[in-house]
Amino acid sequence: MITLDILCARFTALDPDDLRRWIAEGHVRTDRAADDLVFTEIDVERVRLILELRDVMQVNEDALPIVLSLLDQLYELRRKMRALGVEPDA
């Protein structure tokens, strides 16, 4: 697990206020350790994905929840297919 400060140091394009908003909107999950927010590796990758969608692919803030929801559905479907023994195409 890593802290908010370490996460912001890892991603220089990450504004802590943006991250707090994404947490409030449910796009990123977090845990608390003492008085600090901590993030698991899956949460760190979720932040990386959001930054890539926003900064590289130019997905605007209004569309971000829709895109994230569709990606979550896609990943869930892939997990279910693997559980059934069907390897999804890449």
Sequence and secondary structure as in RCSB ss.txt:
>XXXX:A:sequence
MITLDILCARFTALDPDDLRRWIAEGHVRTDRAADDLVFTEIDVERVRLILELRDVMQVNEDALPIVLSLLDQLY
ELRRKMRALGVEPDA
>XXXX:A:secstr
 EEHHHHHHH TT  HHHHHHHHHTTSS  EEETTEEEE HHHHHHHHHHHIIIIIS   TTTHHHHHHHHHHHH
HHHHHHHHTT     
